[in-house]
Each structure stands twice: as C-alpha cells, then as structure tokens.
Amino acid sequence: MSDSNDKQGETPIALGISLGVAIGAGIGAAMSNVGLGIALGIAIGAALGYVSKHHQADKKDAE
C-alpha cells in the first residue's frame, strides 16, 4: 500500500516537468533557442512540481 502512496506523490513533479517542457519549448521557439527553453522549462517545472507535492502533503497533514 505504501508503494502506491509514493507513486501518487511523484505525480506533481512529473506533471510539472511535462508542462515545463511544453511551455519551455514554446518560449524557446520564440527566443530562437528551443534547447535553452526546454532546459529552463524542466527546471521550472520540477521546482513547481516539488512545491506542489509538499503543499499536498501539508494539506493532508492538516486534515
């Protein structure tokens, strides 16, 4: 049972990275440097996913 809980906790990070790559590719295309945009998107998406993961844990503890 704990394995499924661990995998659920990883979802915000994976989702954040996915969205970050998509947004970063768009920004990179606008800047004529897609590689840099994707790299920045991965970093930003991972950070947002990490924050979201911990926010969900705090919210769960409050209940």
Backbone as ProteinMPNN parsed JSONL, in Angstrom:
{"seq_chain_A": "MSDSNDKQGETPIALGISLGVAIGAGIGAAMSNVGLGIALGIAIGAALGYVSKHHQADKKDAE", "coords_chain_A": {"N_chain_A": [[0.819, -1.197, 0.0], [1.991, 1.239, 0.692], [3.645, 1.695, -1.468], [1.966, 2.558, -3.548], [1.175, 5.001, -2.523], [3.594, 6.401, -2.54], [4.05, 6.606, -5.287], [1.9, 8.187, -6.041], [2.639, 10.558, -4.884], [4.712, 11.363, -6.519], [3.56, 12.267, -8.815], [2.868, 15.121, -9.104], [5.416, 16.23, -9.608], [6.258, 14.979, -11.977], [4.216, 15.849, -13.673], [4.628, 18.59, -13.518], [7.171, 18.79, -14.729], [6.53, 17.884, -17.3], [4.692, 19.848, -18.186], [6.397, 22.027, -17.958], [8.347, 21.459, -19.912], [6.792, 21.617, -22.234], [5.902, 24.31, -22.154], [8.388, 25.562, -22.019], [9.469, 24.826, -24.503], [7.844, 26.294, -26.199], [8.461, 28.928, -25.38], [11.177, 28.859, -25.932], [11.119, 28.57, -28.715], [10.125, 31.045, -29.418], [12.277, 32.58, -28.62], [14.171, 31.724, -30.347], [15.785, 29.635, -29.505], [15.352, 26.702, -28.758], [16.391, 24.557, -27.26], [17.504, 25.754, -24.944], [15.177, 26.854, -23.883], [13.683, 24.529, -23.295], [15.352, 23.339, -21.379], [15.239, 25.276, -19.328], [12.507, 25.115, -18.867], [12.231, 22.497, -17.849], [13.618, 22.732, -15.423], [12.105, 24.737, -14.101], [9.563, 23.529, -14.122], [10.046, 21.197, -12.597], [10.656, 22.341, -10.134], [8.224, 23.639, -9.522], [6.549, 21.402, -9.415], [7.681, 20.053, -7.239], [7.175, 21.849, -5.15], [4.39, 21.769, -5.241], [3.953, 19.107, -4.548], [4.807, 19.049, -1.861], [3.055, 20.885, -0.808], [0.649, 19.522, -1.065], [1.132, 17.44, 0.733], [1.306, 18.841, 3.153], [-1.269, 19.831, 3.289], [-2.681, 17.47, 3.521], [-1.785, 16.57, 6.006], [-2.924, 18.488, 7.639], [-5.565, 17.821, 7.69]], "CA_chain_A": [[0.0, 0.0, 0.0], [2.84, 2.423, 0.736], [4.192, 1.933, -2.797], [1.032, 3.366, -4.327], [1.22, 6.36, -1.989], [4.817, 7.023, -3.024], [3.884, 6.94, -6.697], [0.978, 9.313, -6.135], [3.383, 11.75, -4.509], [5.605, 11.747, -7.6], [2.788, 12.781, -9.938], [3.009, 16.559, -9.357], [6.727, 16.542, -10.168], [6.237, 14.552, -13.376], [3.318, 16.755, -14.381], [5.315, 19.881, -13.601], [8.224, 18.692, -15.739], [5.871, 17.79, -18.609], [4.199, 21.179, -18.546], [7.561, 22.893, -18.117], [8.957, 21.185, -21.216], [5.908, 22.163, -23.266], [5.964, 25.774, -22.103], [9.762, 25.935, -22.356], [9.654, 24.701, -25.949], [7.186, 27.456, -26.803], [9.273, 30.116, -25.096], [12.426, 28.692, -26.674], [10.858, 28.848, -30.13], [10.009, 32.5, -29.536], [13.618, 33.146, -28.442], [15.034, 31.061, -31.329], [16.698, 28.721, -28.827], [14.442, 25.725, -28.155], [17.12, 23.766, -26.258], [17.575, 26.53, -23.702], [13.809, 26.954, -23.371], [13.31, 23.242, -22.703], [16.139, 23.179, -20.152], [14.638, 26.143, -18.312], [11.181, 24.568, -18.576], [12.397, 21.328, -16.973], [13.985, 23.218, -14.087], [10.958, 25.435, -13.507], [8.503, 22.542, -13.909], [10.413, 20.334, -11.471], [10.521, 23.138, -8.913], [6.795, 23.815, -9.246], [6.025, 20.102, -9.005], [8.191, 19.777, -5.896], [6.401, 22.695, -4.237], [3.025, 21.243, -5.234], [3.983, 17.844, -3.805], [4.887, 19.346, -0.436], [1.813, 21.57, -0.438], [-0.358, 18.475, -0.901], [1.447, 16.714, 1.97], [0.926, 19.711, 4.268], [-2.725, 19.891, 3.295], [-3.133, 16.165, 4.013], [-1.488, 16.532, 7.444], [-3.834, 19.405, 8.324], [-6.888, 17.189, 7.804]], "C_chain_A": [[0.864, 1.263, 0.0], [3.452, 2.729, -0.625], [3.269, 2.814, -3.619], [1.014, 4.807, -3.823], [2.461, 7.096, -2.465], [4.665, 7.45, -4.475], [2.919, 8.102, -6.875], [1.692, 10.614, -5.789], [4.304, 12.245, -5.601], [4.863, 12.425, -8.743], [2.939, 14.283, -10.14], [4.349, 16.934, -9.979], [6.76, 16.168, -11.645], [5.356, 15.47, -14.209], [3.963, 18.123, -14.55], [6.398, 19.879, -14.659], [7.608, 18.652, -17.13], [5.374, 19.151, -19.074], [5.355, 22.149, -18.768], [8.243, 22.706, -19.455], [8.112, 21.801, -22.327], [5.985, 23.69, -23.311], [7.357, 26.264, -22.497], [10.044, 25.834, -23.838], [9.01, 25.881, -26.668], [7.981, 28.731, -26.599], [10.583, 30.055, -25.879], [12.253, 28.974, -28.155], [10.748, 30.354, -30.354], [11.377, 33.174, -29.419], [14.61, 32.594, -29.461], [16.098, 30.194, -30.668], [15.86, 27.704, -28.047], [15.135, 24.92, -27.057], [17.2, 24.472, -24.918], [16.194, 26.646, -23.064], [13.368, 25.676, -22.688], [14.065, 23.021, -21.393], [15.572, 24.035, -19.018], [13.268, 25.62, -17.9], [11.247, 23.367, -17.65], [12.704, 21.785, -15.547], [12.802, 23.879, -13.387], [9.842, 24.447, -13.192], [8.792, 21.621, -12.733], [10.258, 21.08, -10.149], [9.055, 23.321, -8.541], [6.16, 22.507, -8.791], [6.443, 19.733, -7.596], [7.406, 20.575, -4.854], [4.978, 22.165, -4.116], [2.939, 19.962, -4.415], [3.979, 18.113, -2.306], [3.653, 20.094, 0.054], [0.702, 20.55, -0.214], [-0.13, 17.707, 0.401], [1.039, 17.544, 3.189], [-0.587, 19.778, 4.412], [-3.306, 18.601, 3.879], [-2.914, 16.06, 5.524], [-2.46, 17.408, 8.237], [-5.211, 18.784, 8.535], [-6.914, 16.232, 8.91]], "O_chain_A": [[0.501, 2.256, -0.631], [3.75, 3.886, -0.921], [3.731, 3.719, -4.314], [0.854, 5.736, -4.615], [2.396, 8.288, -2.764], [5.102, 8.537, -4.853], [3.103, 8.922, -7.775], [1.374, 11.662, -6.35], [4.652, 13.425, -5.623], [5.488, 13.097, -9.565], [3.128, 14.704, -11.281], [4.416, 17.856, -10.792], [7.233, 16.946, -12.473], [5.715, 15.828, -15.331], [3.852, 18.741, -15.609], [6.54, 20.847, -15.407], [8.103, 19.31, -18.045], [5.607, 19.554, -20.214], [5.299, 22.995, -19.66], [8.672, 23.68, -20.075], [8.64, 22.427, -23.246], [6.116, 24.282, -24.382], [7.494, 27.253, -23.216], [10.776, 26.658, -24.387], [9.567, 26.406, -27.632], [8.156, 29.521, -27.527], [11.042, 31.06, -26.42], [13.138, 29.553, -28.786], [11.225, 30.873, -31.363], [11.616, 34.211, -30.038], [15.783, 32.966, -29.434], [17.192, 30.034, -31.209], [15.683, 27.828, -26.835], [14.525, 24.633, -26.027], [16.986, 23.857, -23.874], [16.059, 26.547, -21.845], [12.75, 25.719, -21.624], [13.482, 22.567, -20.408], [15.443, 23.57, -17.886], [12.906, 25.674, -16.725], [10.41, 23.227, -16.759], [12.119, 21.284, -14.586], [12.535, 23.609, -12.216], [9.24, 24.512, -12.12], [7.891, 21.298, -11.959], [9.784, 20.516, -9.163], [8.685, 23.176, -7.376], [5.327, 22.502, -7.884], [5.655, 19.166, -6.838], [7.022, 20.045, -3.812], [4.422, 22.116, -3.019], [1.976, 19.75, -3.679], [3.233, 17.476, -1.562], [3.255, 19.947, 1.209], [-0.095, 20.69, 0.714], [-1.087, 17.363, 1.094], [0.488, 17.005, 4.149], [-1.117, 19.782, 5.523], [-4.283, 18.627, 4.626], [-3.76, 15.524, 6.24], [-2.78, 17.096, 9.384], [-5.94, 19.173, 9.448], [-7.943, 15.604, 9.159]]}, "name": "protein", "num_of_chains": 1, "seq": "MSDSNDKQGETPIALGISLGVAIGAGIGAAMSNVGLGIALGIAIGAALGYVSKHHQADKKDAE"}
